[in-house]
Amino acid sequence: MPANAPSDPAHGRQLLHLVIGGELRDVSDIEFRDLSALHFVGAFPDYRSAFVAWKGMAQKTVDNAQMRYFIIHAHRLLDPATEAGHHH
């Protein structure tokens, strides 16, 4: 899929997702040990492509129990109205 292709064909809109990761202070919480070492994997036009990137990074770091990657639904932050129309 081209980077500029709409990710929500039914609505013709891009649904921005970010993938980030880093070492957590404690695996029972979501607080990064060092924000300056945060790994920005990338910005993706849809959940599906963000999931593929997230899964790849999670598998590469499976031996580090403190390392976690997350998908941020940035479209929800930028436009809360997209929440109602996006199901995955």
MISE-782973 format. One line per field, with one value per atom (N, C-alpha, C, CB): residue in three letters; atom name; x, y, z. Coordinates in steps of 0.1 Angstrom, whole numbers, plus 5000, padded with zeros to 4 digits. Glycine has a CB too. Layout:
N
resn c(ala:...)
name c(CA:...)
x c(X:...)
y c(Y:...)
z c(Z:...)
***
This chain:
88
resn c(met:met:met:met:pro:pro:pro:pro:ala:ala:ala:ala:asn:asn:asn:asn:ala:ala:ala:ala:pro:pro:pro:pro:ser:ser:ser:ser:asp:asp:asp:asp:pro:pro:pro:pro:ala:ala:ala:ala:his:his:his:his:gly:gly:gly:gly:arg:arg:arg:arg:gln:gln:gln:gln:leu:leu:leu:leu:leu:leu:leu:leu:his:his:his:his:leu:leu:leu:leu:val:val:val:val:ile:ile:ile:ile:gly:gly:gly:gly:gly:gly:gly:gly:glu:glu:glu:glu:leu:leu:leu:leu:arg:arg:arg:arg:asp:asp:asp:asp:val:val:val:val:ser:ser:ser:ser:asp:asp:asp:asp:ile:ile:ile:ile:glu:glu:glu:glu:phe:phe:phe:phe:arg:arg:arg:arg:asp:asp:asp:asp:leu:leu:leu:leu:ser:ser:ser:ser:ala:ala:ala:ala:leu:leu:leu:leu:his:his:his:his:phe:phe:phe:phe:val:val:val:val:gly:gly:gly:gly:ala:ala:ala:ala:phe:phe:phe:phe:pro:pro:pro:pro:asp:asp:asp:asp:tyr:tyr:tyr:tyr:arg:arg:arg:arg:ser:ser:ser:ser:ala:ala:ala:ala:phe:phe:phe:phe:val:val:val:val:ala:ala:ala:ala:trp:trp:trp:trp:lys:lys:lys:lys:gly:gly:gly:gly:met:met:met:met:ala:ala:ala:ala:gln:gln:gln:gln:lys:lys:lys:lys:thr:thr:thr:thr:val:val:val:val:asp:asp:asp:asp:asn:asn:asn:asn:ala:ala:ala:ala:gln:gln:gln:gln:met:met:met:met:arg:arg:arg:arg:tyr:tyr:tyr:tyr:phe:phe:phe:phe:ile:ile:ile:ile:ile:ile:ile:ile:his:his:his:his:ala:ala:ala:ala:his:his:his:his:arg:arg:arg:arg:leu:leu:leu:leu:leu:leu:leu:leu:asp:asp:asp:asp:pro:pro:pro:pro:ala:ala:ala:ala:thr:thr:thr:thr:glu:glu:glu:glu:ala:ala:ala:ala:gly:gly:gly:gly:his:his:his:his:his:his:his:his:his:his:his:his)
name c(N:CA:C:CB:N:CA:C:CB:N:CA:C:CB:N:CA:C:CB:N:CA:C:CB:N:CA:C:CB:N:CA:C:CB:N:CA:C:CB:N:CA:C:CB:N:CA:C:CB:N:CA:C:CB:N:CA:C:CB:N:CA:C:CB:N:CA:C:CB:N:CA:C:CB:N:CA:C:CB:N:CA:C:CB:N:CA:C:CB:N:CA:C:CB:N:CA:C:CB:N:CA:C:CB:N:CA:C:CB:N:CA:C:CB:N:CA:C:CB:N:CA:C:CB:N:CA:C:CB:N:CA:C:CB:N:CA:C:CB:N:CA:C:CB:N:CA:C:CB:N:CA:C:CB:N:CA:C:CB:N:CA:C:CB:N:CA:C:CB:N:CA:C:CB:N:CA:C:CB:N:CA:C:CB:N:CA:C:CB:N:CA:C:CB:N:CA:C:CB:N:CA:C:CB:N:CA:C:CB:N:CA:C:CB:N:CA:C:CB:N:CA:C:CB:N:CA:C:CB:N:CA:C:CB:N:CA:C:CB:N:CA:C:CB:N:CA:C:CB:N:CA:C:CB:N:CA:C:CB:N:CA:C:CB:N:CA:C:CB:N:CA:C:CB:N:CA:C:CB:N:CA:C:CB:N:CA:C:CB:N:CA:C:CB:N:CA:C:CB:N:CA:C:CB:N:CA:C:CB:N:CA:C:CB:N:CA:C:CB:N:CA:C:CB:N:CA:C:CB:N:CA:C:CB:N:CA:C:CB:N:CA:C:CB:N:CA:C:CB:N:CA:C:CB:N:CA:C:CB:N:CA:C:CB:N:CA:C:CB:N:CA:C:CB:N:CA:C:CB:N:CA:C:CB:N:CA:C:CB:N:CA:C:CB:N:CA:C:CB:N:CA:C:CB:N:CA:C:CB:N:CA:C:CB:N:CA:C:CB:N:CA:C:CB:N:CA:C:CB:N:CA:C:CB:N:CA:C:CB)
x c(5008:5000:5009:4990:5007:5015:5013:5011:5023:5023:5012:5036:5008:4997:4983:5001:4982:4969:4960:4970:4947:4937:4937:4923:4936:4936:4922:4944:4912:4899:4890:4893:4891:4884:4869:4885:4862:4848:4847:4842:4856:4855:4865:4857:4875:4885:4894:4878:4896:4905:4916:4896:4927:4939:4936:4952:4940:4938:4952:4929:4958:4972:4975:4977:4985:4989:5004:4985:5009:5023:5027:5026:5039:5045:5058:5048:5058:5069:5073:5066:5085:5089:5100:5092:5103:5114:5113:5114:5124:5124:5115:5139:5108:5099:5107:5086:5103:5108:5104:5104:5091:5085:5075:5078:5076:5067:5052:5071:5049:5035:5029:5034:5037:5033:5037:5038:5032:5036:5043:5024:5056:5064:5078:5065:5083:5095:5107:5097:5117:5129:5137:5139:5138:5145:5139:5160:5132:5124:5134:5116:5146:5156:5160:5168:5157:5161:5148:5167:5137:5125:5127:5113:5122:5124:5111:5128:5112:5101:5102:5101:5093:5094:5089:5086:5078:5072:5058:5074:5053:5039:5033:5038:5021:5015:5001:5015:4996:4983:4971:4983:4974:4963:4967:4957:4958:4961:4968:4948:4964:4970:4985:4964:4990:5004:5011:5006:5005:5011:5013:5002:5003:5004:5015:4991:5017:5029:5042:5028:5043:5056:5057:5056:5046:5047:5051:5033:5045:5048:5062:5038:5067:5081:5091:5084:5088:5097:5095:5094:5083:5081:5088:5066:5088:5095:5110:5091:5115:5130:5135:5133:5126:5131:5125:5127:5120:5113:5122:5108:5135:5144:5146:5157:5142:5143:5129:5148:5127:5114:5110:5115:5119:5116:5111:5128:5115:5112:5098:5122:5091:5077:5075:5067:5067:5063:5048:5067:5044:5030:5025:5027:5012:5006:4997:4997:5000:4992:4983:5002:4970:4960:4959:4946:4969:4970:4958:4983:4951:4939:4929:4934:4928:4919:4922:4918:4935:4940:4937:4954:4940:4939:4924:4946:4916:4901:4893:4899:4889:4881:4869:4877:4864:4852:4855:4847:4868:4871:4869:4886:4868:4866:4854:4866:4843:4830:4831:4819:4838:4838:4849:4839:4858:4870:4869:4883:4867:4867:4877:4852:4884:4894:4894:4908)
y c(4988:5000:5012:5000:5022:5034:5042:5043:5049:5057:5067:5063:5072:5083:5077:5093:5064:5058:5060:5044:5062:5063:5049:5067:5049:5036:5032:5038:5040:5037:5039:5046:5028:5030:5034:5017:5030:5033:5048:5026:5055:5069:5077:5072:5071:5078:5086:5086:5082:5090:5081:5095:5088:5082:5082:5090:5070:5069:5067:5057:5078:5078:5070:5092:5061:5053:5054:5038:5055:5056:5044:5069:5039:5028:5033:5016:5031:5035:5024:5048:5024:5014:5019:5001:5011:5014:5005:5029:5007:4999:5005:4997:4997:5002:5001:4994:5010:5010:4997:5023:4994:4982:4976:4986:4963:4957:4958:4943:4961:4962:4976:4959:4985:4999:5003:5008:5014:5020:5033:5022:5032:5043:5039:5047:5047:5044:5048:5051:5039:5041:5054:5029:5056:5068:5073:5064:5084:5090:5093:5102:5097:5101:5089:5107:5077:5064:5058:5054:5065:5060:5057:5070:5046:5042:5045:5026:5055:5058:5049:5073:5039:5030:5037:5017:5044:5051:5055:5042:5062:5066:5058:5082:5053:5044:5049:5030:5047:5052:5044:5053:5032:5024:5014:5016:5009:5000:4987:4995:4982:4970:4971:4966:4982:4983:4987:4995:4994:4997:4983:5007:4975:4962:4953:4954:4953:4946:4951:4947:4964:4970:4967:4986:4969:4966:4951:4968:4942:4928:4925:4919:4930:4928:4933:4935:4945:4950:4942:4965:4938:4930:4917:4928:4911:4898:4899:4891:4910:4912:4914:4925:4919:4923:4913:4937:4902:4893:4888:4881:4888:4884:4895:4880:4907:4918:4920:4931:4915:4915:4930:4908:4939:4953:4961:4960:4956:4963:4961:4958:4972:4971:4980:4974:4976:4985:4987:4978:4998:5002:5008:5012:5006:5013:5024:5003:5036:5048:5052:5060:5052:5056:5071:5050:5077:5092:5098:5095:5091:5097:5100:5088:5092:5095:5107:5083:5110:5122:5135:5121:5133:5145:5148:5142:5138:5139:5129:5139:5132:5122:5117:5128:5123:5119:5106:5130:5103:5091:5079:5092:5080:5069:5061:5073:5068:5061:5053:5071:5057:5050:5040:5060:5038:5029:5017:5037:5005:4993:4984:4986:4977:4967:4955:4973)
z c(5000:5000:5000:5012:4991:4991:5004:4979:5008:5020:5021:5023:5009:5009:5006:4999:5006:5003:5015:4999:5012:5023:5030:5019:5043:5050:5054:5063:5053:5056:5043:5068:5035:5021:5022:5014:5032:5034:5036:5045:5042:5045:5037:5059:5030:5022:5031:5012:5043:5053:5057:5064:5060:5066:5081:5063:5088:5102:5108:5106:5112:5116:5129:5119:5128:5140:5141:5138:5153:5156:5164:5165:5161:5169:5176:5159:5189:5197:5207:5205:5212:5222:5230:5215:5241:5250:5262:5254:5270:5282:5293:5287:5300:5310:5324:5311:5333:5346:5354:5355:5351:5358:5348:5372:5346:5336:5340:5334:5352:5356:5354:5371:5348:5345:5332:5357:5327:5314:5317:5304:5322:5324:5319:5339:5309:5302:5312:5289:5311:5319:5315:5318:5302:5297:5284:5294:5285:5273:5262:5277:5265:5255:5246:5261:5252:5244:5238:5254:5238:5232:5217:5234:5213:5199:5191:5197:5182:5173:5161:5170:5160:5149:5136:5152:5137:5126:5127:5114:5117:5115:5104:5113:5106:5096:5093:5102:5081:5077:5081:5062:5087:5092:5103:5080:5110:5121:5116:5128:5105:5099:5097:5086:5091:5088:5101:5078:5111:5124:5131:5132:5131:5138:5132:5136:5119:5113:5119:5098:5119:5125:5140:5123:5147:5162:5164:5168:5157:5159:5156:5150:5145:5141:5152:5128:5158:5168:5181:5171:5184:5197:5196:5199:5184:5182:5183:5169:5178:5178:5193:5170:5201:5215:5226:5218:5221:5230:5242:5223:5240:5251:5262:5245:5260:5269:5276:5263:5288:5295:5297:5308:5298:5301:5289:5308:5277:5264:5260:5253:5257:5252:5240:5263:5231:5220:5220:5206:5216:5216:5203:5228:5200:5189:5195:5180:5191:5195:5184:5199:5187:5177:5176:5181:5169:5169:5162:5161:5153:5147:5158:5136:5168:5179:5187:5188:5188:5195:5187:5199:5174:5165:5162:5152:5161:5158:5165:5142:5177:5185:5178:5198:5168:5160:5152:5151:5149:5142:5150:5137:5163:5172:5168:5186:5165:5163:5150:5162:5140:5127:5125:5117:5135:5133:5142:5136:5136:5144:5138:5144:5146:5141:5150:5141)
***
